[in-house]
Amino acid sequence: MASLVADLLAQAGGSWQLTVLAALFAGVLLVVLGVAALLRPQDAIERRLALPQHTRRSQMRIALRNAGEDLLPPGLSRVIAPANPSERMQLRLQLARAGFRSEQAVMNYYLLRALLGLLLPLPLLIGSITMSFASDNAASHLPLLDLSGSNSLVLGVSLLALGFYGPPLWLRRRIASRQQAIRDGFPHALDMLQVAVEAGLGFDSALARVAGELRNAHPALAEEFVVVGFELRAGKSRDQVLQDLATRTGVDAISVFTKVIVQSIAFGTSIAGALQVYAREMRHKRMMAAEEKANQLPVKMSVVMVLFLLPTIFLVALSPVIIRLIRMFSSNLFNMS
């Protein structure tokens, strides 16, 4: 074994090859640990319990879900996903705001991060190790990328960081875009909800009708309303359903809307009247936002004019003078010579 390691070190011939080999060893070690955790034997305490394994796990999963917490699956998932329940719940909320509501969404997210972090630099790692064994020169170049050893190492670390930190950036952008889509479609949904309630429909039926009408124009908001309808039909209280809607979307307009509806139901006032007042307020806010953007337009246009228009004007205006000066100085130089 010692001779084999010595031969490998002799063939490596450079410090960067040792780093690559260490990274390869760490990756193989993580895979072996994950497989070992996946194939671990059943605990002796679990075997002695009277309930069957699947029944006991089902009860634990139901209890933790009712408490607002997910049950971490055994095996490889314990190595990938975080053990902190608050961190898992925060990530589940972010995934729900992005539109992913599956029970395995958290696990799939962390599994995707781990796979991207290991698979993106893997071809570069294999190519670097192959070239290090095939060539005695420590600064050998990769034939496809024409990279030296140090540059390939930097590229591998960059790909590793991209695999691990790319999904969180993508998730934040998806949440922002989805919230903006919900924010843009909510005033139209509010007007339609007001018309439906004033026409005699109940609040639940009006939500279902609005969700059906907005399925093509605003699919994100329609999906949220469909989820609200499912929860109401499942027997969940209307106050809790509306609070979950505000938490799940993270949009301020929907949070105010849920408070208005909850207070209207609690005090026994007319939901149609509350919707009419809030719709009027929403239209006023939209008008104020449009006026604010219109007032910002001259300032933004002045920046564009300073950067692009004024240099062009100066170039057109001063070009004849510059040409005359060049001709005058060039003629004087020729006369002097």
C-alpha positions as a printed Julia matrix, in Angstrom:
337×3 Matrix{Float64}:
   0.0    0.0     0.0
   2.82   2.38    0.86
   4.59   1.64   -2.41
   1.36   2.3    -4.33
   0.93   5.67   -2.64
   4.57   6.5    -3.34
   4.12   5.64   -7.0
   1.01   7.84   -7.2
   2.83  10.77   -5.59
   5.77  10.3    -7.93
   3.46  10.3   -10.94
   1.6   13.41   -9.67
   4.75  15.55   -9.9
   3.25  18.78   -8.58
   1.41  20.36   -5.67
  -1.77  21.03   -7.65
  -2.06  17.34   -8.55
  -1.93  16.53   -4.84
  -4.77  18.98   -4.26
  -6.81  17.37   -7.01
  -6.18  13.91   -5.57
  -7.2   15.14   -2.13
 -10.42  16.55   -3.56
 -11.1   13.26   -5.34
 -10.5   11.36   -2.12
 -12.87  13.67   -0.24
 -15.57  13.15   -2.88
 -15.23   9.37   -2.79
 -15.3    9.48    1.02
 -18.56  11.46    1.0
 -20.14   8.99   -1.4
 -19.04   6.02    0.73
 -20.38   7.67    3.9
 -23.68   8.4     2.18
 -24.07   4.81    0.97
 -23.14   3.53    4.43
 -25.75   5.77    6.04
 -28.29   4.61    3.48
 -27.59   0.95    4.16
 -27.24   1.25    7.91
 -28.87  -1.56    9.93
 -32.07  -1.04   11.84
 -31.72   0.23   15.36
 -32.16  -2.35   18.1
 -34.55  -0.1    20.01
 -36.72   0.26   16.95
 -36.86  -3.52   16.52
 -38.06  -3.97   20.09
 -40.98  -1.56   19.77
 -44.37  -3.17   19.44
 -45.69  -1.09   16.54
 -44.66  -1.95   13.01
 -42.0    0.24   11.48
 -44.17   1.81    8.79
 -47.01   2.52   11.25
 -44.69   4.17   13.74
 -43.03   6.31   11.08
 -46.42   7.32    9.7
 -47.57   8.45   13.13
 -44.35  10.38   13.69
 -44.66  12.04   10.28
 -48.27  13.07   10.93
 -47.38  14.44   14.37
 -44.42  16.44   13.09
 -46.4   17.76   10.14
 -49.2   18.9    12.45
 -46.57  20.62   14.57
 -45.29  22.46   11.51
 -42.16  20.34   11.06
 -41.04  17.75    8.53
 -39.69  14.34    9.32
 -36.22  13.86    7.92
 -36.08  10.6     5.94
 -33.44   8.1     7.04
 -30.26   7.18    5.23
 -28.52   9.4     2.74
 -30.93  12.31    3.34
 -29.58  12.75    6.86
 -26.19  13.54    5.37
 -27.55  16.0     2.78
 -30.34  17.9     4.55
 -29.81  20.07    7.64
 -30.82  18.72   11.02
 -32.1   22.07   12.33
 -35.94  22.08   12.14
 -36.17  25.88   11.91
 -33.79  25.94    8.97
 -35.82  23.26    7.2
 -39.05  25.12    7.84
 -37.57  28.36    6.53
 -36.41  26.6     3.39
 -39.81  24.93    2.98
 -41.45  28.36    3.18
 -39.09  29.71    0.51
 -39.81  26.71   -1.72
 -43.55  27.21   -1.22
 -43.19  30.86   -2.23
 -41.36  29.67   -5.33
 -44.22  27.29   -6.16
 -42.77  23.97   -4.92
 -45.09  22.37   -2.36
 -44.07  18.71   -2.52
 -43.32  16.86    0.7
 -39.88  16.02   -0.66
 -39.16  19.55   -1.91
 -36.59  20.28    0.81
 -34.81  16.99    0.28
 -34.82  17.4    -3.5
 -33.39  20.89   -3.16
 -30.46  19.8    -1.02
 -29.92  16.74   -3.19
 -29.79  18.98   -6.27
 -27.22  21.24   -4.59
 -25.05  18.25   -3.64
 -25.26  16.7    -7.11
 -24.48  19.97   -8.89
 -21.59  20.66   -6.54
 -20.09  17.22   -7.25
 -20.98  16.74  -10.93
 -20.02  20.14  -12.35
 -16.29  19.91  -11.52
 -16.17  16.14  -12.07
 -15.24  16.19  -15.82
 -12.53  18.77  -15.16
 -11.25  16.72  -12.23
 -11.09  13.53  -14.29
  -9.36  15.34  -17.14
  -6.82  16.92  -14.8
  -5.96  13.61  -13.13
  -5.69  11.87  -16.51
  -3.34  14.51  -17.87
  -1.26  14.49  -14.69
  -0.71  10.74  -15.01
  -0.16  10.87  -18.77
   2.42  13.68  -18.68
   5.47  14.17  -16.51
   5.21  17.96  -16.75
   3.5   19.5   -13.72
   2.19  22.41  -15.8
   0.54  20.21  -18.42
  -2.39  21.69  -20.31
  -5.82  20.21  -20.76
  -6.24  19.52  -24.48
  -9.84  20.75  -24.76
  -9.64  23.89  -22.59
  -5.93  24.69  -22.96
  -5.63  25.33  -19.22
  -2.62  24.89  -17.02
  -2.73  23.08  -13.72
  -3.33  26.14  -11.56
  -5.99  27.53  -13.9
  -7.81  24.2   -14.03
  -7.78  24.06  -10.24
  -9.29  27.55  -10.03
 -11.92  26.58  -12.6
 -12.76  23.42  -10.64
 -13.24  25.37   -7.41
 -15.39  27.89   -9.29
 -17.58  25.11  -10.69
 -17.87  23.62   -7.22
 -18.98  26.96   -5.77
 -21.41  27.43   -8.67
 -22.96  24.03   -8.01
 -23.5   24.74   -4.32
 -24.46  28.42   -4.44
 -26.21  28.53   -7.8
 -29.51  26.95   -6.64
 -30.04  29.48   -3.77
 -29.54  32.37   -6.17
 -31.94  30.81   -8.66
 -34.46  30.19   -5.87
 -34.37  33.84   -4.76
 -34.88  35.04   -8.33
 -37.8   32.67   -8.82
 -39.42  33.84   -5.56
 -39.01  37.48   -6.6
 -40.47  36.89  -10.06
 -43.39  34.87   -8.71
 -44.18  37.48   -6.06
 -44.1   40.17   -8.73
 -46.48  38.13  -10.87
 -48.86  37.73   -7.91
 -48.55  41.43   -7.12
 -49.39  42.38  -10.7
 -52.42  40.12  -10.91
 -53.9   40.77   -7.49
 -55.7   44.08   -8.33
 -57.55  42.37  -11.19
 -58.4   39.43   -8.94
 -59.66  41.82   -6.26
 -61.98  43.58   -8.71
 -63.33  40.25   -9.95
 -63.78  39.03   -6.37
 -65.71  42.16   -5.49
 -68.02  41.73   -8.5
 -68.58  38.04   -7.68
 -69.43  38.75   -4.03
 -71.74  41.62   -4.94
 -73.47  39.31   -7.43
 -74.48  36.99   -4.58
 -71.74  34.35   -4.46
 -70.24  33.3    -1.17
 -66.64  34.1    -0.39
 -65.44  30.53   -1.0
 -67.36  30.22   -4.27
 -66.14  33.64   -5.38
 -62.53  32.6    -4.77
 -63.05  29.43   -6.82
 -64.66  31.42   -9.64
 -61.86  33.99   -9.69
 -59.24  31.22   -9.68
 -60.88  29.69  -12.73
 -61.01  33.01  -14.55
 -57.36  33.87  -13.8
 -55.91  30.49  -14.74
 -54.53  31.72  -18.07
 -53.82  35.38  -17.31
 -52.23  35.01  -13.86
 -51.47  31.33  -13.2
 -49.45  31.91  -10.01
 -52.26  33.78   -8.26
 -54.86  31.33   -9.57
 -52.81  28.47   -8.12
 -52.75  30.13   -4.71
 -56.52  30.62   -4.8
 -56.99  26.97   -5.78
 -54.92  25.91   -2.77
 -57.1   28.12   -0.58
 -60.2   26.42   -1.95
 -58.76  22.96   -1.28
 -57.9   23.88    2.3
 -61.36  25.32    2.91
 -63.03  22.2     1.56
 -60.76  20.09    3.74
 -62.27  21.69    6.84
 -59.61  24.21    7.76
 -60.82  27.44    9.32
 -61.09  30.44    7.04
 -58.92  32.6     9.29
 -56.1   30.08    9.29
 -56.38  29.53    5.54
 -56.1   33.25    4.82
 -53.18  33.63    7.21
 -51.44  30.72    5.49
 -52.08  32.39    2.14
 -50.39  35.6     3.31
 -47.44  33.66    4.76
 -47.09  31.43    1.72
 -47.04  34.27   -0.81
 -45.11  36.89    1.16
 -46.87  39.75   -0.68
 -47.88  42.81    1.37
 -51.08  43.42   -0.58
 -52.35  39.92    0.13
 -51.4   40.26    3.81
 -53.54  43.41    4.09
 -56.31  41.69    2.14
 -56.38  38.74    4.55
 -56.52  41.09    7.54
 -59.43  42.97    5.98
 -61.39  39.76    5.32
 -60.64  38.29    8.76
 -61.71  41.48   10.54
 -64.84  41.74    8.4
 -65.83  38.17    9.29
 -64.95  38.66   12.97
 -67.03  41.84   13.36
 -69.88  40.68   11.12
 -69.6   43.47    8.57
 -70.27  43.09    4.86
 -67.47  41.38    2.93
 -68.63  43.12   -0.27
 -68.31  46.53    1.39
 -64.84  45.69    2.73
 -63.75  44.48   -0.7
 -65.11  47.64   -2.31
 -63.17  49.89    0.07
 -59.98  47.87   -0.29
 -60.31  47.73   -4.1
 -60.62  51.51   -4.16
 -57.52  51.78   -2.0
 -55.63  49.37   -4.28
 -56.54  51.43   -7.36
 -55.3   54.54   -5.58
 -52.03  52.8    -4.72
 -51.58  51.7    -8.31
 -52.16  55.24   -9.5
 -49.64  56.57   -6.98
 -47.09  53.95   -8.06
 -47.59  54.95  -11.72
 -47.15  58.62  -10.87
 -43.99  57.81   -8.9
 -42.51  55.97  -11.88
 -43.47  58.86  -14.17
 -41.77  61.35  -11.85
 -38.62  59.22  -11.84
 -38.46  59.19  -15.64
 -36.79  62.66  -16.12
 -34.02  61.76  -13.69
 -33.37  58.46  -15.44
 -33.48  60.11  -18.84
 -30.97  62.75  -17.73
 -28.5   60.02  -16.82
 -28.98  58.41  -20.24
 -28.51  61.77  -21.97
 -25.33  62.53  -20.05
 -23.84  59.12  -20.81
 -24.85  58.68  -24.44
 -26.34  61.81  -26.03
 -23.97  64.57  -24.87
 -20.77  62.81  -26.03
 -22.35  62.39  -29.47
 -23.31  66.07  -29.61
 -19.82  67.13  -28.56
 -18.3   64.84  -31.17
 -20.49  66.22  -33.97
 -20.0   69.84  -32.91
 -16.25  69.7   -32.31
 -15.25  67.39  -35.17
 -14.75  70.24  -37.75
 -12.66  72.23  -35.28
 -10.53  69.2   -34.44
 -10.01  68.44  -38.14
  -8.94  72.05  -38.83
  -6.52  72.02  -35.91
  -5.0   68.76  -37.11
  -4.57  70.11  -40.62
  -3.1   73.39  -39.36
  -0.54  71.71  -37.09
   0.35  69.13  -39.7
   0.94  71.87  -42.35
   3.11  73.88  -39.94
   5.18  70.82  -39.13
   5.72  70.1   -42.81
   6.73  73.73  -43.48
   9.2   73.67  -40.63
  10.75  70.52  -41.9
